[in-house]
């Protein structure tokens, strides 16, 4: 899950948890909102950790030369 999807889940979860006062039979929209916000927060932390690891790596390029003699 990328940073954009995580932020989307955070926003959608916040809307469902705090702004929607209507209901669907058998579904607690507040709980669904909190679950989406939790998933978004975990996804955001994981995405930022991976991005930080990727930024601090070094790459070495090795070129091999062959002498071709006729």
N, C-alpha and C positions, 0 to 999 in steps of 0.2 A: 504494500500500500504506500503510495507516495504522499508527499506533503500536501498536495492539492486535495486529494481524496480525504485525507485526515481532517483538514480544515473544513471541508464540506460536511463530513460527519459531525464535527463539533457544532457547526452552525445549525444543521438540521436537528440535531439532538437538543440544542438549546431552544429552538423554536417549538419543538414538540413538548419539551419539559415545562417551559415557562409561559409560552404564548397561546397555546391551544387549550381551550377550555371545553371543547366539544368532545364527544366520546364515540367510540365504536363498540358495539356489543361484544363483550368478551376480551377486549384489548385495553390495557391501561397505557394510554399514550404517554403519560408522565414517565412510567418505567421504561418504555421504549426509548424515550428521549434520553434518559440517563444512561441507558445501555449504549446508545449511539455516541454520546459524548465520551463515555469511557473508552470505547473502541477507537474513536478519533484521537483521544489523548495518547493512548498506547501506540497507535500507529504513527503519530507525530514524533514521539520520543524515539521509536525505532528508526524512522526515516532520518531523523537528525543524527543519530548515532552512526548509522551507515554512511551518511554524507560526510561526517567528521572523519571517519576512518579512511574513506576514499581520498580525502583532501590531504592526509598526512602520509601517504605512501610514496615511495620513490620507485621509479622504473629505470632499469638498466637495459640498454640496447646493445646486443652483442652482434657484431658483423663478422662473419667468417669468410676469409679470403682463401681461394684455392689457386695455386699456381698451375696453370695448364701449360705443359711443355709438349711441343710437337716432336 
